[in-house]
Amino acid sequence: MSLDIVATYAVAAFLFIGAVFALIGVIGLLKFNDPMTRLHAPTKVGTVGIGALLLASILYFDTFHDGSIHELLIMAFLFVTAPISANFIAKVIIHQGTCETPPEPVTECTWSTLGSPNRKSDVVEAVNHTPE
Amino acid sequence: MLKRGFYWLIPHPFLTLILTAVWTLLQNEISAGMVVFGLILGVIIPWGTSVWWPDTPQGFRLGKMFVYAGIVMWDIVVANIQVAWIVLTKPNSKLCPAWVVVPLDLIQPEAITVLAGTITLTPGTVSADLSNDGHSLLVHALHTDDPDAVARDIKQRYERRLKEIFV
């Protein structure tokens, strides 16, 4: 019986943490005034926010029902895909020029978003350069 | 001959294992039938998609990858609290965002992908772009006084460990 009470409080605590982080992510999204800084708030705060909510879900179903591990998959997919969508949004921002112009790379070339299509051979060369 | 046959049938052994685990987790219960079906999927999918991922990463240290994952998990929690604090307390005028160029020593595309993903998930940085020749990574920092220190930090904390994982 006491385990149930502990679990209930733990679930409530995780739900609260998750909700607070999600709220802060939204505040950041609205507050910042530059597209690149705006990108920071949802990409990072979102991960712990949703992570805590999913942890609450695992705990709840483990204690009061049969148990569920789907949430681990959701978390894994979220952690793998969040950087990729952030990367795509950053590329669009760079391409539109709505941010400060990024500095040049260290070697003699350009960023792949800004490069011209006929220099695509550089990318292929770099990818194929993996050691045997 | 036997080894070549194995790699022809299972081009990415880790991918096969991960797909099997994902299928089992999707079912939300462990039964022999589902694991076998997961294994079948785990063989068919890498085999069918091997055209788009021709080079198997050579040498991959799984143990070190777990240590790395642990460090990243911890950093994600710390990063979230830091960013939340910046969002709530720093007015826009006091925020100093900056572009950071990170010179890369890593050459394997898989390793660079992991590094870029890690940078996006950790303290105040988002990876934005890769240079044409794949030797530098463009990172955006939310709030920093010294962009060079951010680059040094990334190289020291993550890239050094990734170099040991992907040998």
Contacts between the chains, C-beta under 8 A, distances in Angstrom:
chain1	res1	chain2	res2	distance
A	21	B	80	6.4
A	21	B	84	6.6
A	24	B	84	4.6
A	24	B	87	5.5
A	24	B	88	6.5
A	25	B	87	8.0
A	27	B	87	5.9
A	27	B	88	7.2
A	28	B	83	7.4
A	28	B	87	3.9
A	31	B	87	6.7
A	31	B	92	7.0
A	32	B	92	6.5
A	32	B	95	7.5
A	33	B	92	5.5
A	34	B	97	6.8
A	36	B	97	6.4
A	36	B	126	7.6
A	36	B	128	7.8
A	36	B	140	5.2
A	37	B	95	6.6
A	37	B	97	5.0
A	37	B	142	5.9
A	39	B	126	5.7
A	39	B	140	7.5
A	40	B	83	6.2
A	40	B	124	6.7
A	40	B	126	6.1
A	40	B	140	7.9
A	40	B	142	4.4
A	41	B	83	6.9
A	41	B	87	5.8
A	43	B	120	6.1
A	43	B	121	7.7
A	43	B	126	6.2
A	44	B	76	7.7
A	44	B	79	5.6
A	44	B	80	5.6
A	44	B	83	4.9
A	44	B	121	6.8
A	44	B	124	7.9
A	45	B	80	5.7
A	45	B	83	5.8
A	45	B	84	5.8
A	45	B	87	7.3
A	47	B	76	6.0
A	47	B	80	6.8
A	47	B	121	6.3
A	48	B	76	6.8
A	48	B	77	6.2
A	48	B	80	3.9
A	49	B	80	8.0
A	68	B	28	6.1
A	69	B	25	5.7
A	69	B	28	6.3
A	70	B	25	6.9
A	70	B	26	7.4
A	70	B	28	5.8
A	72	B	25	6.3
A	73	B	22	6.5
A	73	B	25	4.9
A	73	B	26	6.6
A	79	B	117	8.0
A	79	B	121	6.8
A	80	B	117	7.3
A	82	B	120	7.0
A	82	B	121	7.0
A	83	B	116	6.5
A	83	B	117	4.0
A	83	B	119	7.9
A	83	B	120	3.6
A	83	B	121	6.2
A	83	B	127	7.1
A	84	B	117	7.6
A	86	B	120	5.1
A	86	B	126	5.5
A	86	B	127	8.0
A	87	B	116	6.9
A	87	B	120	7.0
A	87	B	126	8.0
A	87	B	127	6.4
A	87	B	128	6.9
A	87	B	129	7.9
A	90	B	126	6.1
A	90	B	127	7.7
A	90	B	128	3.7
A	90	B	129	6.9
A	90	B	140	6.8
A	91	B	128	6.9
A	91	B	129	6.3
A	93	B	128	7.9
A	94	B	128	6.3
A	94	B	129	6.3
A	100	B	99	6.7
A	102	B	99	4.7
A	102	B	101	7.9
A	102	B	128	7.2
A	102	B	129	7.3
A	102	B	138	5.4
A	103	B	99	5.5
A	103	B	101	5.5
A	104	B	101	7.6
A	105	B	101	6.2
A	105	B	131	3.8
A	105	B	132	7.8
A	105	B	133	7.9
A	105	B	135	7.0
A	105	B	136	3.9
A	105	B	138	7.5
A	106	B	101	6.2
A	106	B	103	4.5
A	106	B	131	7.9
A	106	B	135	6.6
A	106	B	136	4.7
A	107	B	131	6.8
A	107	B	133	5.8
A	107	B	135	4.8
A	107	B	136	6.5
A	109	B	131	5.3
A	109	B	132	4.2
A	109	B	133	4.8
A	109	B	135	7.8
A	110	B	131	6.9
A	110	B	132	5.7
A	111	B	129	4.5
A	111	B	130	7.4
A	111	B	131	5.7
A	111	B	132	7.3
A	111	B	138	5.9
A	112	B	129	6.1
A	112	B	130	5.5
A	112	B	131	6.6
A	112	B	132	5.4
A	113	B	129	5.1
A	115	B	132	4.8
A	119	B	132	5.8
A	122	B	132	4.4
A	122	B	133	5.1
A	123	B	132	6.0
A	123	B	133	7.7
A	123	B	134	6.9
A	125	B	133	7.5
A	126	B	107	7.5
A	126	B	132	7.8
A	126	B	133	5.1
A	126	B	134	3.5
A	126	B	135	7.4
A	127	B	109	5.5
A	127	B	134	7.0
A	129	B	107	5.9
A	130	B	55	5.8
A	130	B	58	7.7
A	130	B	107	6.1
A	130	B	108	5.4
A	130	B	109	7.4
A	131	B	58	7.1
A	131	B	107	7.3
A	132	B	58	7.1
